[in-house]
Amino acid sequence: MPKKLNVLLMPFTLITLCIYVGAYIHLIPPVWLNIVTYLPFVFAGVLVLLAWHFNKGRLLLIAFLLCVPLYQSLLHENGFGPLSYIAVTIVNLSLVVFMRERGFFNRFAINRIAFIGMQFAWCLAFEKGWVSFPALSELVLTDELPVLSTLILWGTIFVFVVISGVQWWKTDSDMWAGVLITQIALMILFYLVHAENHISLLLSGCFLVWIFYILIESHRMAYVDDLTQLNSRRALNEKLLALPKNYVIAMVDVDHFKKFNDTYGHDMGDLVLYQVANELSNVSGGGKAFRYGGEEFTILFFNKKWADVEDSLESLRESIENMAVSVIDAKKGVAKDVKVTVSLGVSESRASLSPEQIIKMSDDALYQAKRKGRNRVELNKKKV
């Protein structure tokens, strides 16, 4: 499944499930219906606690934004109040993603909450008639919105939903996918849903979208290397626990990397690692790449032998050799393209050896490749 659809699957499934359960809510025993009413509050608390635990300030803002329609649903017997509240929520959901992550609760979080709170305070002031501007009397946000202001609000909502959709399509981002589905759910809430239990279910779904998002994100932080976006060594160790009978492990090392770092700086070194990792992620033959540590990587081939992967590894080596990396020479202050190469050591599985021992054999083959001139693939043929 394409990644952009994969990231959309979870939030879409949660919201669809809540809508489906709402259609059959009359079958739920009355004693359980009382629990449904309190579910959004429970999930809101869980989301705030998770945001605090993982130090995610943007998730705190999203929880705050979703509490506004929850608060509105309590104040109005038949659904929500003015459209302006939903409009402000939807607009700010998109803006939150553009914000830089600054941690859970600090001066940045306080300023952002104050800014969003000010917008809702204006909506409340207009609704209650505490402030008025005669010159704008046809556009103010009151209980009975004139046609023009309704069109303006729906137009604003449409623009920001489209922005979220475009960003999701361009970035394949879990966060943008969550924002898009949440915005659609809020529109459904305002326009189609009026029963209290239905509102509680759909708002619960919105909170669950973000609870699952932060759990998935925490898993990604643990198992995906932040710099290269390859699976980390922890992910590799888990794969090694249940390997098939036949497998091939290749250890890959960037040639002369320390010299490159000394010449161009660590920032340019990180750029090289990222681009090499991007090539490794596209290795053919069914290989899966991992960052092992530093400038060293691992490629794991399941149900393969050396003859099956030899051409794939040679093609990979050539593609990295032919790759141009644009760097800035800090000493001369000029940009230029440089070439990098990698050496690869390979070993096949053996019945008498553990995966860790196969990795050690691949490492030995890697050192052989280095000694023989680098930029080559070396198979460990040593008999055990």
N, C-alpha and C positions, 0 to 999 in steps of 0.2 A: 504494500500500500504506500502511495506517495506520502512523504513526510507531512506535507501541508494538510492532507486529509487525516493522517494519523493523529496530529495534535488537536484536530477538531473533534475527533471521535468521542473522547471521554466527556467533555462538557456537553456536547450535543446529546449523548446517551443519557446523562443525568437529567437534563431538562426535559427530554422526551419522556423519560420514565416518570417524572413528577406529574407531567400533564396526563399521562396514561392512568396513573393512580388516582388523580383528581377526577377523571371521568367515571371511576367506579367507587368513589369515596362513600357513596350511599350504602355500599355493602360492608363498610367497616363498622364494627360494633361501637355503639355510642361511647363506651368507656375509653376507647382508643382515640376517638375524635378530640377529646380534651388534650391528649398528648400532642396531636398534630398541631394544635394552636400554639404550643410552646416550643415546637421544634426550631423555628427560626432563631429564637433567643438562645437556645442551646448551641446551635451551629455557629451563631455569631460569636459566642463566648469561646468556642473551640478555635475559631479562626483567629481571634485576637491573641489567644494563648500561643498558638503556633507561630504567629507573626512575631511575638515577643521572643519565643524560644530560638527562632532562626534569625532574629534581628532584621526583619523585613519591614521597613517603614512603608513601602508602597502597599503591602498587604493590609497594614493598619488603616491606610486611607481608603482602600476598597471596602473594608469592613464598615468603616464610618459611612461611606456613601450608601451601602446597602441597608444600613440601619434607618436611613431617611424614608424610603418607601415603606419599611416596616413600621416606623412611627406613624406615617400617614395612614396606613391601613387601620391602625388602632383608633385614629381620630374620626374616621369617616365610616359610617355603617355600610355604605354601598360602594366599596372599592376605595379609590384614592381621591385626594383633593385636586387642586389645580394641576394642569399639565406641566406647569413650570417646575415643580419639584422633580418629576421624572426627567424633564429636559436637562436640568442642572446635573442630575445624577449621571445620565448617559454621557453628557459632554465631558464631565470630569473623569469618568472612567477611562476615556481615551487619553485625556491629558496626563493622568497618573503614569501611564506607560512611558510617556516621553520624559518623565522626570527621572533624574538620576537617583539611584538607591542611596539613601543617606542613613540607614539604620532605623531602629524601631521608634524610640522616643527621645528626641533631642530638640534643639532649637529649630532644626529644619522641619521636623515633623510637626512641631507646634505651629510654625508659620504656615505650613501647608493646610493643616486642619483649620486654622483661623481664616485662611483665604476661602476655603470651601464653605466653612460655616457662615461667612459673611454673605455668600451668594444665597444660601438658604434663608438667612435672616431677612434679606431683601424680599424674597418670595413670600415669607410669612408676613412681613410688614404690609406688602401690597394686598395680600389676601385679607388681612384683618382691617385694612383701611387705616392703618396707623400713619401712613405717609401717602401723599398723592401729589401728582404733578398735572395740573389742568391741561397744560400744553400737550401732554402725552396720554390724555385720558382714554384715547381710543386704543392705546397699545399696552396699558398697564395689565399686570397679571392678577386678575380677580377671579372669583368663583365662576362667573359666566363670561368666559373670554370672548371678545368679539372675533369675528371671522378672520380678520387680518392678523391679529396677534396669534391666533391658533395656527394659521398657515406659517407664520414666522417660526414658531416653536417647532412645528413638525418639520419644517425645512431644515432647521438647525439640527434636530435629531437625525434626520436623514443624512445630512452631510457628515456628521461624526460617526454614524454607523458605517457609511461608505469608507471613511478614513480607516476605521478599524478593519474592515474587510480587505482593503488594499494592503494595509500593513501586514495582516495575517498572510495574505497570498505572497507578498514579497519576501517575508522574513521566515516563514514556517515556524513562527514563535508560539509556544504554548500560552504565553501571557496574552498575546493579541487574540488568539483563538478563544481564550476564556472571556476576554472583554467583549468580543463580538457576540458570543452566545448569550452572555449576561445582558447585553443591551437589547437583543432580540427578545429575551425572556421578560425584561421590564416593559417593553412595548406591548407584549401579549398581556401582561398583568394589567396595564392601564386600560387597554382597549377592549379586552375580551373577558377578563376574569373579575368577578364581583363578589362571589361567595367567600366568606371569611376563611373557611378551611382550604379552598382552592388557592387563595392568596398565600396562606401559610405554607402550603406544599411547594408552590413555585418559588417563593422566597427562600425556602429551605434548600431547594435545588440550586439557587444562585450561590448561597453560602457554601454548599457542598462542592460546587465547581472550583472554588478557590481553596477549600481545604485539600481537595485532591491535587490541585496545582502545586501547593506548597510541599506536599508529600512527594510528588513526582520530582519537584525541583531539588529537594533535599537528597533524593536518591541520585539525581544527576550529579550533584556536587560531590557525592561520595564515589561515584563510579566513572565519571567523565573528567578527563584532564582539562583544566580550565584554559590553559594556553593553546594546546593543539586541537582540542575538541575530540581527541581520540579516547577510547576507553582506557581507563587507568590501570595501574598494576593490580589494584584490588580486584577489578573486574577480571583481569587475566588469571589471578589466583583462583577465583571461583570457577572459571572455565576449566582449569587444570584438574579440578576435583572429579570431573566426569567426562573424560575423553573417550572417543571410540578406540577400537583396536589399532587402527592405522591413522597416523597424523604426522604432520611435518611442522617443525618449529624453526623459524628463521629469526636470527638476531640481526638487527640493522643498526649501524652506527654512522653518524655523519663524520666524514673525514676532515681532519685538521680543524675541528670545531673550536678548540681553545685558541688557536692562532687567529681564527676568524673573529672571535669575541674580542681578542686583544687589539685587533686592527680596526674593527668597525664599531665596537661597543656591544653591550648586552642587549640593547633594544633591537639592533639589527640581527643579533644572534637569535633572539626570540622570533623575529620575522622568518628567518631561515627555518627554524624548527617548525613553525606553523605551515610553511609552504611544503616542506618535506612531508609533514604529516598528512597534508592534503593529498599528495601523490600516493602515499602509502594507503590511505583510505580507499583509493580507487584500484587497488591491486586486483588483478584478475585471478581466475582459478579457484574462487571461493575462499580466498584468504581473508582473515580478520585482523586488523592492525590494533596494537596497544602501545601506549607509551610506557616503557619499562623504567625509565629514569634518566634525567639529564638529556644527553643527545642520543640516547639509545632507545630503540623501539623493538617490538616483537611482532612477528606475523605468525598467526596460527592457522594451519590448514587442516580441516577435519576430513577424515576418510580419504586421505590422499597419500601418495608416495612421492619420492623425489622425482621420478619420471613425469608425474602429473603436474608438478609445479615449477620445474626447471625453467621452462620458457617464460612463465609468468614472472618469475623473479628476475630473469635477465631483462625482460621488457621494462620492469619497474626500475631497475638500476639505470637503464638507458634513458628513461623518461626523466629521472631526477638529474642525470648528467646533462641533458639537453634543456633543462629548466633554467630560465633566466630569473635571477633575483635582483630586484632594484633596491639598492642600498644607498645610504648617504655616508660618504667618507668624512667623518667629523674633523679629521686633521686638515683635509684640503677644502672642506666645505662644498663639495660637489657630489652630485648624484651619479651613479653609474650602475650598470648591470654586471653581476658577478655570477660565476658558476660554482656549484657545489656538487660533491659526489658522495656516495655512500658505499660502505663495504658491508657485505652480508655473509653471515655464517649460518649454515643449515645442517639440521640433523633429522633423520627419520626416527619414528618411534621404534622401540625394541621391547619385546615382551619382558625381558629381564630388568629393564630400567624404568624408574619412575619419571614422570614429566619433569620434575626438578633436575634430574640427572640428564635428561635430553636437552634441557635449556643449557646446562653446563657444557654439554658437548657442542651445542651450537655456538656458545661463547668461545670455546676453544677454536672452532672453525673460523669464527670472526677474527680472532687474533692472527690466525694463519693468513687470512685475506689481507690484513693490515701489513703483515711482514712481507707478503708477496707483491706489494706495490699499491694496495688500496684500490677502490673503485672496481671491485670484482665480487663474484659470488663463489663461495667456497663450501663444499660439502664435506662433512666429517665422515670419513670412510673407516675410521678406526674400529677395529673389531673388539668386542668385549668378551 
